Amino acid sequence: MPHPIWKDEPDEHDFPAAADYLELIATPDHVRAIVAALRTAPTVRKKAKDLLRATRLTLLEMDNPAVAADLAKVHHGEPLSPVLVVRGDLGRGVDAQIADGYHRICAGWYVSENTEIPCRIVDAGT
């Protein structure tokens, strides 16, 4: 399977999707601040295996519909959107949160656990 191609910028619809998730664990004002920070954060690259470890999320199955769709995109050379991450706090035992892009991380892992995935990462206290 070819390596994923990544877009330089997240898709516009990724930000409201991130907000929908974050509203389950943070106040609306806090979510607005986090999403605003995600819009302007620099894009960095992190390995798929490290993103899963930092979030303590399990790897979704390859036949999960969203993962399968992203793997099909990889196979056809269609670029994937960077993922949006809220940094955890090691000292307090708080895991990182994937605000948007969990399935893209899993698709990247199936290509190689060392796939470097573009991310926008911000602190929760932003």
matplotlib code that plots the C-alpha trace (Angstrom):
import matplotlib.pyplot as plt

x = [0.0, 1.3, 2.1, -0.6, -0.5, -1.4, -2.9, -1.1, -4.2, -7.1, -10.4, -12.8, -15.3, -12.7, -13.0, -16.8, -16.3, -13.6, -15.9, -18.8, -16.5, -14.9, -18.3, -18.7, -15.7, -15.3, -17.4, -18.6, -16.3, -13.3, -14.1, -14.2, -10.8, -9.4, -10.8, -9.5, -6.0, -6.2, -7.0, -3.7, -1.4, 1.6, 1.3, 3.8, 4.3, 3.9, 4.0, 0.7, 1.8, 2.7, -0.6, -2.5, -0.2, -0.6, -4.4, -4.6, -7.1, -7.3, -6.6, -9.9, -10.4, -9.3, -12.9, -14.3, -16.2, -14.3, -10.9, -11.7, -12.7, -9.5, -7.4, -9.2, -8.2, -4.6, -4.8, -6.1, -3.6, -6.2, -4.8, -5.9, -6.5, -4.2, -5.5, -6.5, -5.1, -5.5, -2.3, -2.6, -0.9, 1.5, 1.9, -1.9, -2.4, -4.5, -4.4, -4.1, -7.4, -8.0, -10.4, -10.7, -9.0, -9.0, -9.9, -7.1, -4.6, -5.8, -5.6, -2.1, -1.1, -2.3, 0.1, 2.9, 2.8, 5.6, 3.6, 4.2, 0.9, 0.5, -1.1, -2.2, -1.6, -2.8, -2.8, -6.1, -5.6, -5.5]
y = [0.0, 3.5, 5.9, 8.4, 11.9, 14.6, 18.0, 21.0, 22.4, 20.7, 20.6, 23.4, 20.8, 19.3, 22.3, 22.0, 18.3, 18.9, 21.3, 18.7, 16.2, 18.7, 20.1, 16.7, 17.3, 21.1, 24.2, 26.0, 29.0, 26.7, 24.8, 28.1, 29.0, 25.5, 25.5, 29.0, 27.9, 24.8, 27.0, 28.9, 26.2, 25.1, 21.7, 19.2, 15.5, 12.7, 8.9, 7.0, 4.7, 7.6, 9.4, 6.2, 5.8, 9.4, 9.2, 5.6, 4.9, 1.5, 0.9, 0.8, -2.2, -2.0, -2.7, 0.2, 2.2, 5.4, 3.7, 1.7, 4.9, 6.6, 3.5, 3.6, 7.3, 6.3, 3.6, 6.1, 8.8, 11.1, 13.4, 13.1, 16.0, 16.6, 15.6, 18.0, 17.1, 18.6, 18.0, 15.9, 16.6, 14.0, 15.4, 15.2, 11.9, 13.5, 11.8, 13.7, 14.0, 13.5, 16.3, 15.2, 12.5, 9.3, 7.2, 8.9, 8.0, 4.4, 4.3, 5.7, 3.0, 0.3, 1.6, 1.6, 2.3, 4.7, 6.8, 10.4, 12.1, 15.9, 17.3, 20.6, 20.3, 22.8, 22.9, 22.3, 25.5, 27.6]
z = [0.0, -0.8, 2.0, 2.8, 1.2, 3.6, 3.0, 4.4, 6.1, 7.9, 6.0, 7.1, 8.3, 10.7, 13.1, 13.8, 14.1, 16.7, 18.5, 18.5, 20.3, 22.6, 23.8, 25.5, 27.8, 28.0, 28.3, 25.2, 26.0, 26.5, 23.2, 21.3, 22.6, 21.8, 18.2, 17.6, 18.7, 16.5, 13.5, 13.9, 15.5, 13.4, 11.8, 13.2, 12.4, 14.9, 14.5, 14.4, 17.2, 19.4, 18.8, 19.8, 22.9, 24.1, 23.8, 25.1, 22.3, 20.8, 17.2, 15.2, 13.0, 9.4, 8.4, 10.4, 7.7, 8.4, 8.5, 5.4, 3.5, 4.5, 3.5, 0.1, -0.2, 0.5, -2.1, -4.7, -3.8, -2.3, 0.4, 4.0, 6.3, 9.3, 12.7, 15.5, 19.0, 22.4, 24.4, 27.6, 31.0, 32.1, 35.6, 36.2, 34.3, 31.6, 28.2, 25.0, 23.1, 19.4, 18.7, 15.0, 13.0, 15.0, 12.0, 9.9, 12.6, 12.5, 8.7, 8.8, 11.4, 9.0, 6.4, 9.0, 12.7, 12.0, 9.6, 10.3, 10.6, 10.3, 13.5, 15.0, 18.7, 21.3, 25.1, 26.8, 28.8, 25.6]

ax = plt.figure().add_subplot(projection="3d")
ax.plot(x, y, z, "-o")
ax.set_aspect("equal")
plt.show()
